[in-house]
Amino acid sequence: MLRALPVQIPRRLFSQSAKMASMTPMEDLMRDKIAHTFTPSTLIIRNDSHKHAHHAAMEGSTSKETHFHVTITSSAFESKMQPARHRMVYALLKEEMSREGGIHALQLKTKTPAEEQREKEREAQA
Amino acid sequence: MFSRTVFSALRPISRPAPLRLPLRPIRAPAYPIPSILHARLLSTETKAAIDKAVGSAPVVLFMKGTPETPQCGFSRASIQILGLQGVDPKKFVAFNVLEDAELRQGVKEYSDWPTIPQLYLDKEFVGGCDILMSMHQNGELAKLLESKEVLVAADQ
C-alpha cells in the first residue's frame, strides 16, 4: 500500500492537469477529429505557427496554433482527386478554420496507402 | 468594410489596362452579419462578379497581394510556380483578394475552398498552393498547362 502511493498520486495529477490545460488544444482537436473520421494509417501534424507569427495577418493574434502542416494517409481518399480530398479535410475542420483566432493556414498532404507505398519506393530508389 | 465595391478588387492586377465589369456596387448590410453566417450569403452580384473574374483569362489566380509583391508565402509560391512553368502573361490574370472583403469571402464560397490562393484554368478550379506544388513536382501541372495552350511558345 505505502509503496504504491508515490506512484499513484503523481500519475493521477499528471493526467488531470494534462486534460485540463493542454498546451496544444487545437492540435489535439485536429488529431481527434482526423483520426476519428479518416482512420489514417499515417497522421503527421506539424505546427508551423512560430514561422508566421510576425506576418501582418497575425497581428493581434495570441494563438500559438494558427499554421499547420498535416499529412494524412487514408483509404478514405481512394478514387478521389486531390481537390476532393482537401475539401473533405476542410469540411471536417470548417468551424476551426472559420472562427476568429482559429486555424489561419492549413497545408495538406493527402495520400492513399498505395500512393504512400509508391512514394516510399521511389525515395528508396533515389 | 462593406462599402467597398467589387469593382476595386475585380480589377486584374497583372494587366496594365483595367477590366471594367458592368456591376452594381454591393450595398452595405444594415446590420453586421456574423462571419459564420456571412460565409453562406454569396450574393448574386458577388457571384456574377466572380464568374466574370474566373472567365477573364485562361489562367486566373486569386491571391493575397500582387504578383510583384505577394502578401503571403503561399501566394508567392503559387506565382513562382506559374512563372517557372512558363505561363504566358497574356493569358494570365491575378486578383488581389486583400483589396476587397466581399471578394475575399465570396471566392471561398464560390469555390467551396476556404483558403487563398486559388487557381482556375479555363474556368475550372484546379486547387490551392499545396495541390499546385505537388502537381508542379509530379509533372501533372506541366501537362495540364500545355494541353490548355497557356504556355509561352518555346521559340519565343
Contacts between the chains, C-beta under 8 A, distances in Angstrom:
chain1	res1	chain2	res2	distance
A	52	B	73	7.7
A	55	B	72	7.6
A	56	B	71	7.0
A	57	B	72	7.4
A	82	B	127	6.1
A	82	B	131	4.9
A	82	B	134	7.1
A	82	B	135	7.9
A	83	B	113	7.7
A	83	B	125	6.5
A	83	B	126	7.6
A	83	B	127	5.1
A	83	B	131	6.4
A	86	B	113	7.8
A	86	B	127	7.2
A	86	B	128	7.1
A	86	B	130	7.3
A	86	B	131	6.9
A	87	B	112	6.3
A	87	B	113	7.2
A	90	B	113	7.2
A	90	B	114	5.1
A	90	B	115	7.9
A	94	B	114	7.3
A	97	B	114	5.1
A	97	B	115	7.9
A	98	B	35	6.7
A	98	B	36	5.8
A	98	B	39	6.3
A	98	B	114	7.0
A	99	B	35	7.9
A	99	B	36	7.2
A	100	B	35	7.1
A	105	B	74	6.9
A	105	B	115	6.9
A	106	B	115	6.8
A	107	B	74	7.9
A	107	B	129	7.6
A	107	B	130	5.4
A	108	B	130	5.3
A	109	B	130	6.9
A	109	B	134	7.6
